[in-house]
Amino acid sequence: MPPFQIKFMPENRIIDADSGTSLLQAAAKAGIYIKSGCGGKGTCGACKVVVLSGDPLVTGTGNLTPDQISAGVRLACQTTIQGDLTIEVPPESRLQEHQVLMGDVQKGILQESGHDLLEKFGHHPLATKQRISLSAPTLTANTSDWARLQLELRRVLKAGDKPINIPLSILKNLPESLRKAKWDLSVTLTDTDTGLTVTHVEPGNDHPPYGFAIDIGTTTVVVYLINLLTGEIDDQQGSYNKQAKFGDDVISRIVYAVEDAEHLNEIQHTVIVTINDLIDKILARQSLTRYNVACAMIAGNTTMTQLFLGVDPRYIRLEPYIPTMTSVPSVPAKDIGLHMIPEALVHCYPSVASYVGGDIVAGTLVTDLANGEDIILFIDIGTNGEIVLGNQDWLVACACSAGPSFEGGGITFGMRAMPGAIERVIIDPDSLDVSLKVISNSLPVGICGSGLVDCVSKLLGAGIIDRAGNFQLGHHSGSERLRASSDDKEFVLAWAHQAGGEKDVVITENDVKNIIRAKGSIYAGIRSLLNMVAVDIEMISKIVIAGGFGNYLNVHDSVQIGLLPDLEPELFEFIGNASVKGARLALLSQNAWREAEELGRKMTYVELSVGATFMDEYVSALFLPHTDLSLFPSCQ
């Protein structure tokens, strides 16, 4: 059967697709990425499209209403092709460019917590480039090409007895490379504890070697181009992780990856494409090629790291929750498919456990948490909350599932941090008038995580909700903003004529309850960790918060709803994208990389599902700010 033509509107983009292909798959083929928080199971309802013409096969309608179905609305993951179609993908169903947190790129040298970390660890990158001149061989000076090159490299680099290796792929072309260059060469090498390895030989030039520092997040991916000679960030690029089409969270992606033999390859290929798209944009802007890039350092959570490498992740989600590896072998770029020197090594940060990954180890490194007497609490808040507590003598870590609420998942008008997302809310407690701050100063179409925290705090402060998150309709009966819908209670943040869509943007009672459960999980994780090591909250000298969501948090509102401990505001420090900063530091310093590997081994992981401590703390945290108000004296 020949393929059918599928037209996507409003792009007017036409692709060919075979019978049985889902609209979700067809849209991805067309380069249109649709939200799919449940990974194509038909349960989240995020992948709504409108069938303008044609008759597809509908296998499920999920939570669509009869009115939506009669208007041609379908779930892209539950609708398959059996003929020519014209499909409209509305804005609210699209994965758009996120407000991606790049980190502090203004400084040429990493500075965290008052320390110049690169100076502390020493600037000795994981790859180097050396220009050398060789004497041409003669009948009497007839040393082999490789021996001649190796001898000169050992002399120039003062390598001593350190092994110098060469891959077969480079060795095969070495004779021609030397002679075409007329014995004036630039040699790129990886430099690790196990020795030096030649990765590229080219005609002599003075171009510096570069490396990629890469943060692979569940939601976003960030790439830094690092000049390995100067340590500076020469360029950067970030975008959403295209694996989001397989599900918003790591569990959905693990389920997808293991349910079919080809799915693991597909989900690995998707993240490689995501990274390479960012790499290609950087290289084009800088007038560089892949042969200028000598190494890469990856930091990501345990699941993202295994999916990046194409390693089966199934046992991460099955009790007793065991990852395939915590210490990750370095691999040549050609084995992964990254756009850089084929033989260049790609390094991955070590993990601690299934749910405390390399991104957290990277954050621990850049906070210098393990090198002082003061007790520091490090928190990375997202779909999961990863928490590290300790000092130079001990480190403990745990992870707690917050769910997708802080990323906009499970919220009526929830969305990630992208143009049109409400990120700040002010509510007049008397008139209930609302003032909003919207990303890119555009019309509001939804609300992101930082906006939700603000909103719940302001709803509580205005008496619109009680401490359990219940809407108080009787207390504000004169306001049109507070109302009961057919199946819930809701508060209007933006009227339809003020918004970017055709509907009032609202927050519902159920949304508030979802946020309470999410914040309760994070706070319960913090309390559980403190209890398990017998540390009082007053003993903590600093709370360091990392991550895209955490970077935009309002401390006051976060404390008011019980997400963060009630401590003095000056004790909170926001460090942005600690994952990519840690990747950069390890790329530039072999000592830092060794310490990162040691940190991965040093941390003690606490499994919160063992025993009743976490559940007891979680139940206590399901109020605003908490059932025990003595923990939040500033909120009384």
C-alpha positions in Angstrom: 0.0 0.0 0.0 1.5 3.4 -1.0 2.0 6.0 1.8 -0.6 8.6 2.5 -0.2 12.4 2.4 -0.5 14.1 5.8 -0.8 17.9 5.8 0.0 19.7 9.0 -1.5 23.2 9.6 -0.8 26.0 10.0 2.6 25.2 8.6 1.0 23.7 5.5 3.7 21.0 5.8 3.1 17.8 3.9 4.7 14.4 4.6 4.2 10.9 3.5 3.2 8.4 6.2 2.3 4.7 6.1 -1.0 3.3 7.2 -1.0 2.5 11.0 1.3 5.4 11.8 0.0 7.5 14.8 -0.5 11.2 14.3 2.1 11.7 17.1 4.7 9.8 15.1 3.7 11.6 11.9 4.0 15.0 13.5 7.5 14.2 14.8 8.5 13.1 11.3 7.3 16.5 10.0 9.4 18.2 12.6 6.4 19.2 14.7 6.8 18.1 18.3 3.6 17.5 20.3 3.3 17.3 24.1 2.9 13.7 25.3 3.4 13.6 29.0 2.2 10.0 29.3 4.4 8.7 26.5 1.6 7.9 24.1 -0.7 6.0 26.5 -3.7 8.3 25.9 -4.0 9.2 29.6 -2.6 12.8 29.8 -4.7 14.4 27.1 -1.9 16.8 26.1 -1.6 15.8 22.5 -4.8 17.2 21.2 -5.0 17.9 17.4 -7.9 18.8 15.1 -8.7 16.7 12.1 -9.7 19.2 9.4 -10.2 16.6 6.7 -9.9 12.8 6.3 -11.0 9.8 8.3 -8.3 8.5 10.6 -8.7 5.4 12.8 -9.4 6.4 16.4 -8.4 3.8 19.0 -9.1 5.9 22.1 -10.5 9.3 23.2 -9.0 9.6 26.7 -10.5 12.6 28.5 -11.9 14.3 25.5 -15.4 15.7 25.9 -18.3 15.0 23.5 -18.1 18.6 22.3 -14.4 18.3 21.5 -14.9 15.0 19.7 -17.7 16.5 17.6 -15.5 19.4 16.7 -12.8 17.1 15.3 -10.5 17.1 18.3 -8.5 13.9 18.6 -5.6 12.6 20.7 -2.6 12.3 18.4 -1.2 9.2 20.2 -4.6 7.4 19.9 -5.3 8.3 16.2 -3.7 6.4 13.4 -3.5 7.0 9.6 -5.6 5.1 7.2 -5.8 7.7 4.4 -4.9 11.2 3.4 -5.4 13.8 6.3 -5.2 17.4 7.1 -4.4 18.1 10.7 -4.2 21.3 12.7 -1.8 21.3 15.8 -3.0 24.0 18.2 -0.4 26.1 20.1 -1.3 24.6 23.5 -0.4 21.1 22.2 3.1 22.0 20.9 6.4 21.6 22.5 8.0 25.0 22.0 11.3 26.5 22.9 11.8 26.6 26.7 13.2 29.4 28.8 16.3 27.2 29.1 18.6 27.9 32.0 22.1 28.2 30.7 24.0 29.2 33.8 26.3 32.1 34.4 28.3 32.5 31.2 29.7 36.0 32.0 32.8 34.7 33.8 35.7 33.2 32.0 36.6 31.2 35.1 34.1 29.3 37.3 33.5 31.0 40.6 31.2 29.5 43.1 30.7 30.2 46.8 33.6 32.7 46.9 36.0 30.1 45.5 37.8 30.2 42.2 37.3 26.5 41.6 39.4 26.2 38.4 42.3 27.8 40.1 41.8 25.5 43.1 41.7 22.3 41.0 44.2 23.4 38.4 43.7 24.0 34.7 44.6 20.7 33.0 41.9 19.8 30.5 40.9 16.3 29.4 42.1 16.9 25.9 45.0 18.8 24.4 46.3 19.8 21.0 50.0 20.1 20.1 51.7 21.5 17.0 54.9 19.6 16.2 57.4 19.4 13.4 59.0 16.0 12.4 62.1 15.4 10.4 61.4 13.5 7.2 62.7 9.9 7.2 65.7 8.9 5.2 67.5 5.7 4.3 69.6 6.1 7.4 67.0 7.7 9.7 64.3 5.0 9.0 62.3 4.9 12.2 58.6 4.0 11.6 56.1 6.8 11.2 54.3 6.0 14.5 57.5 5.6 16.4 58.8 8.9 15.0 55.5 10.7 16.0 55.4 9.1 19.4 58.9 10.0 20.2 58.4 13.7 19.4 55.1 13.8 21.3 56.8 12.3 24.4 59.5 15.0 24.2 57.3 18.0 23.6 54.6 17.0 26.1 57.2 15.8 28.7 55.1 12.7 29.0 57.8 10.6 30.7 56.7 7.0 31.0 53.0 7.9 30.4 51.6 5.6 27.7 50.8 7.2 24.3 48.4 5.2 22.2 46.9 5.5 18.8 43.6 4.0 17.5 43.7 1.8 14.5 41.5 4.2 12.5 44.1 7.0 13.0 47.0 4.6 12.4 45.7 3.5 9.1 45.8 7.0 7.7 48.9 8.1 9.5 51.4 7.7 6.5 49.3 10.0 4.2 48.5 12.4 7.0 52.2 13.0 7.8 53.3 13.4 4.2 50.4 15.6 3.1 51.2 17.9 6.0 54.8 17.9 5.0 55.7 16.8 8.5 54.3 19.9 10.1 51.4 18.6 12.2 48.8 19.4 14.7 48.0 16.4 16.9 44.9 16.3 19.1 45.1 13.9 22.1 42.9 12.8 25.0 44.7 13.1 28.3 43.5 10.9 31.2 45.0 8.9 34.1 45.5 5.9 31.8 47.6 7.8 29.3 47.5 9.9 26.1 45.7 8.8 23.0 46.0 10.4 19.6 42.5 11.2 18.3 43.2 13.4 15.3 46.2 14.3 13.0 46.0 17.3 10.6 48.2 19.8 8.9 49.8 22.2 11.4 47.6 25.1 12.6 47.2 27.2 15.7 43.5 26.7 16.3 42.7 25.9 19.9 41.1 22.7 20.9 37.5 22.8 22.1 35.3 20.7 24.3 31.5 20.4 24.8 30.0 20.6 28.3 26.6 19.1 28.0 23.7 18.9 30.5 21.1 16.3 29.5 18.0 17.1 31.6 14.7 15.3 31.5 13.1 18.6 30.2 16.0 20.5 28.6 19.4 20.0 27.1 22.2 22.6 27.3 25.5 22.6 25.4 28.5 24.9 26.2 31.4 25.2 23.7 34.5 25.5 25.9 37.9 26.8 24.7 40.1 24.2 26.4 43.1 26.6 26.3 41.5 29.6 28.0 38.7 27.8 29.9 36.2 30.3 28.5 32.7 29.6 27.2 32.8 30.6 23.6 29.2 29.7 22.8 26.1 28.1 24.2 22.8 26.7 23.0 19.9 25.1 24.7 16.5 23.6 23.9 14.0 21.1 25.1 14.8 17.4 25.2 13.0 15.9 22.2 12.6 12.7 24.2 9.6 14.5 25.8 7.5 13.0 23.0 8.0 9.6 24.9 6.8 11.1 28.2 7.5 14.0 30.6 9.2 12.0 33.3 11.9 9.3 33.5 9.5 6.5 34.4 7.4 7.1 31.2 10.6 7.0 29.1 11.9 3.9 30.8 8.5 2.1 30.2 8.6 3.2 26.5 12.3 2.2 26.1 11.8 -1.4 27.3 8.3 -2.2 25.9 9.7 -2.9 22.4 13.1 -4.1 21.1 13.5 -1.0 18.8 12.3 1.6 21.3 15.6 1.8 23.2 17.4 2.6 19.9 14.7 5.2 19.0 14.8 7.0 22.3 18.6 7.0 22.3 18.6 8.4 18.7 16.2 11.1 19.8 18.5 12.6 22.5 21.5 12.3 20.2 19.6 14.3 17.5 18.7 16.9 20.2 22.3 17.3 21.1 23.6 17.3 17.6 21.1 20.0 16.5 22.5 22.2 19.3 26.1 21.4 18.4 25.5 22.1 14.7 24.2 25.6 15.5 27.2 26.4 17.6 29.7 25.1 15.1 28.1 27.1 12.3 28.1 30.3 14.3 31.7 29.9 15.3 32.9 28.8 11.8 34.2 25.5 13.2 33.9 21.9 12.2 33.5 18.7 14.3 37.3 18.2 14.0 37.9 21.2 16.2 36.1 19.5 19.2 38.4 17.2 21.2 36.3 15.9 24.0 32.9 16.1 25.7 31.6 15.9 29.3 28.0 14.8 29.9 26.1 15.4 33.1 22.6 14.0 33.5 20.4 12.0 35.9 20.9 8.2 35.9 18.1 7.5 33.5 19.2 10.2 31.0 22.8 8.9 31.1 21.7 5.3 30.4 19.4 6.3 27.6 22.1 8.5 26.1 24.4 5.5 26.0 21.7 3.2 24.9 21.9 1.1 28.0 18.8 -0.8 29.1 17.2 1.2 32.0 14.4 -1.2 33.0 15.8 -2.1 36.5 16.0 1.5 37.5 12.2 1.5 38.1 11.9 -2.0 39.5 12.5 -2.7 43.2 15.2 -2.7 44.5 15.9 0.1 41.9 19.4 -0.9 40.6 21.1 1.1 37.8 23.3 -0.8 35.3 26.3 1.3 36.4 27.2 4.2 38.6 30.7 4.7 37.2 30.4 5.3 33.5 33.0 4.3 31.0 34.3 6.9 28.5 33.4 6.1 24.9 34.6 7.4 21.5 32.2 10.0 19.9 31.8 7.8 16.8 30.2 5.1 19.0 27.5 7.5 20.1 27.2 9.6 17.0 28.0 13.0 18.4 29.3 15.6 15.9 32.9 15.9 17.0 36.2 14.2 16.3 35.2 10.6 15.8 37.9 9.2 18.1 37.4 11.9 20.8 36.3 10.6 24.1 32.9 11.4 25.6 32.9 11.3 29.4 29.8 10.9 31.6 29.5 12.0 35.2 29.2 9.1 37.7 25.8 8.5 39.4 25.1 7.7 43.0 22.0 5.6 42.6 19.0 5.1 40.3 17.5 8.4 41.3 20.6 10.5 42.2 22.6 10.9 39.1 25.5 12.7 37.5 23.8 16.0 37.5 23.6 16.0 41.3 27.3 14.9 41.6 28.1 17.8 39.2 26.2 20.2 41.5 27.9 18.9 44.6 31.3 19.5 42.9 30.6 23.1 41.9 29.1 24.0 45.3 32.3 22.8 47.0 30.0 21.1 49.5 32.5 18.4 50.4 35.4 20.7 51.2 34.3 22.6 54.3 33.2 22.1 57.9 29.8 23.9 57.5 26.8 21.7 56.8 25.2 22.5 53.5 21.9 21.4 52.0 21.9 21.1 48.2 18.5 20.8 46.5 17.7 20.3 42.8 14.0 20.7 42.3 12.2 19.3 39.2 10.0 16.3 38.4 12.2 14.6 41.1 13.7 16.4 44.0 17.3 15.4 44.6 18.8 16.4 47.9 22.3 16.2 49.3 23.3 17.0 52.8 26.7 17.1 54.4 30.2 18.6 54.6 33.8 17.4 54.2 33.3 14.5 56.6 30.1 13.0 55.3 27.6 13.2 52.5 24.1 11.7 52.3 21.7 12.0 49.4 18.1 11.0 48.6 15.5 11.5 45.9 11.8 12.1 46.2 9.2 12.1 43.4 7.5 15.5 43.1 5.6 14.6 40.0 5.3 16.8 36.9 3.4 19.7 38.6 6.5 22.0 38.9 7.0 21.5 35.1 3.4 22.3 34.4 2.2 18.6 34.2 -1.2 17.7 35.6 -2.2 21.4 35.9 -5.2 22.6 34.0 -3.3 25.4 32.3 0.2 24.2 33.3 3.1 24.6 30.9 6.8 24.7 31.0 8.8 28.0 31.2 8.3 29.3 27.6 6.7 32.4 26.1 3.2 32.9 27.3 3.8 31.2 30.7 2.8 33.1 33.8 5.8 33.2 36.2 4.8 35.7 38.8 1.3 36.4 40.4 0.1 39.2 42.6 -3.5 39.1 44.0 -5.1 42.0 45.8 -6.7 40.5 48.9 -9.6 42.9 48.9 -10.6 43.3 45.3 -9.0 40.0 44.1 -7.6 41.9 41.1 -4.7 40.1 39.6 -1.3 41.3 38.2 0.8 38.9 36.2 4.3 38.7 35.0 4.5 36.6 31.8 7.6 35.2 30.1 8.6 37.3 27.0 5.9 39.9 28.1 3.5 38.1 25.8 -0.2 37.3 26.4 -0.7 34.6 29.1 -1.7 31.1 27.8 -0.8 29.1 30.9 1.3 29.0 34.1 4.7 27.5 34.8 6.2 26.1 38.0 7.5 29.3 39.6 4.2 31.0 38.8 2.3 28.2 40.5 4.3 28.6 43.7 3.6 32.3 43.6 0.0 31.7 42.8 -0.7 29.2 45.6 1.0 31.5 48.1 -1.1 34.5 47.0 -4.3 32.5 47.0 -3.5 31.5 50.6 -2.6 35.0 51.6 -5.8 36.4 50.1 -8.0 33.8 51.9 -9.1 32.3 48.6 -7.9 28.9 49.8 -7.6 27.4 53.2 -4.5 25.6 54.6 -5.7 22.3 53.0 -6.0 24.0 49.6 -9.8 24.1 49.6 -11.4 27.1 47.8 -13.5 29.4 50.0 -16.3 30.4 47.7 -18.4 31.9 50.5 -15.7 34.3 51.6 -15.5 36.1 48.2 -19.0 35.7 46.8 -18.9 39.1 45.2 -16.0 38.3 42.9 -16.5 36.8 39.4 -13.0 35.4 39.5 -13.8 32.8 42.1 -16.3 30.4 40.8 -17.5 26.8 40.7 -17.3 24.9 37.4 -19.1 21.8 36.4 -16.6 19.5 38.1 -14.3 21.7 40.2 -13.7 25.1 41.7 -11.5 27.6 40.0 -10.0 31.1 40.2 -9.5 33.2 37.0 -6.0 34.5 36.5 -6.6 36.0 33.1 -9.9 36.5 31.2 -10.1 35.1 27.7 -9.9 38.6 26.1 -6.7 39.2 28.0 -5.1 35.9 27.3 -3.3 34.3 24.3 -5.9 31.6 23.8 -9.7 31.6 23.5 -10.3 30.6 27.1 -10.0 32.1 30.6 -6.7 31.0 32.2 -7.6 29.5 35.6 -6.2 27.6 38.5 -8.4 25.0 40.0 -8.8 23.5 43.4 -7.4 20.2 42.0 -4.4 22.1 40.6 -3.7 23.5 44.1 -3.9 20.0 45.6 -1.4 18.8 43.0 1.0 21.5 44.0 0.5 20.8 47.7 1.4 17.1 47.0 4.4 18.1 45.0 5.8 20.6 47.6 4.9 18.1 50.4 7.1 15.5 48.7 10.1 17.8 48.5 9.8 19.1 52.1 9.3 15.6 53.4 12.5 14.5 51.6 14.4 17.3 53.3 12.9 16.5 56.7 13.5 12.7 56.3 17.2 13.3 55.4 17.7 15.6 58.4 16.0 13.1 60.7 18.0 10.1 59.5 21.3 11.8 60.2 20.1 13.6 63.4 20.7 17.1 62.1 18.5 20.0 63.2 17.5 22.5 60.5 19.3 25.3 62.6 22.6 23.5 62.0 22.5 24.2 58.3 24.7 27.1 57.3 23.4 27.4 53.7 20.8 26.0 51.4 21.9 25.8 47.8 19.2 25.5 45.2 19.9 24.4 41.6 17.9 23.7 38.5 15.8 25.6 36.0 12.7 25.6 38.2 14.7 26.5 41.3 16.4 29.4 39.7 13.1 31.3 39.3 11.7 30.5 42.7 10.6 33.3 45.1 12.0 32.3 48.5 9.3 34.1 50.5 6.4 32.4 48.6 8.2 29.0 48.7 8.4 29.2 52.4 4.8 30.4 52.7 3.5 27.2 51.0 6.0 24.9 52.8 8.2 24.0 49.9 11.4 25.3 51.5 12.5 25.4 55.2 11.7 28.6 57.1 15.2 30.0 57.4 16.7 33.5 57.0 16.5 34.5 53.3 20.3 35.2 53.2 21.0 31.5 53.8 19.5 30.6 50.4 21.7 30.6 47.4 20.6 30.0 43.8 23.3 28.6 41.5 21.3 28.0 38.3 22.3 25.1 36.0 24.8 23.4 38.3 24.9 20.4 36.0 26.4 22.1 33.0 28.8 24.1 35.3 30.0 20.8 36.8 30.5 19.4 33.3 32.6 22.4 32.3 34.7 22.2 35.4 35.5 18.5 35.0 36.3 19.1 31.3 38.9 21.7 32.2 40.5 20.1 35.2 41.6 16.5 35.6 41.8 17.0 39.3 38.2 18.2 39.4 37.2 15.1 37.3 39.0 12.8 39.8 37.2 14.5 42.7 33.8 14.2 40.9 34.5 10.4 40.5 35.4 10.3 44.2 32.2 12.2 45.1 30.1 9.6 43.3 31.7 6.9 45.5 31.6 8.9 48.7 27.9 9.8 48.9 25.6 7.5 50.9 22.3 7.0 49.3 19.2 6.9 51.5 16.2 5.0 50.0 13.1 6.9 51.2 10.7 4.1 50.4 12.3 2.0 53.2 10.5 2.5 56.6 7.8 4.9 57.5 9.8 8.1 58.0 9.2 9.6 54.6 5.5 8.8 54.5 4.9 10.2 58.0 6.7 13.4 57.0 4.8 13.6 53.6 1.4 13.3 55.3 2.4 16.1 57.7 3.4 18.3 54.8 0.1 18.1 53.0 -1.0 21.5 54.5 0.0 25.1 53.8 2.7 25.5 54.9 2.6 22.4 57.2 0.5 20.7 60.0 3.2 21.7 62.5 3.3 25.5 62.3 6.2 25.7 64.7 8.4 24.7 61.7 7.3 27.9 60.0 7.4 30.7 62.6 7.5 33.4 59.9 4.1 32.2 58.5 2.2 32.6 61.7 
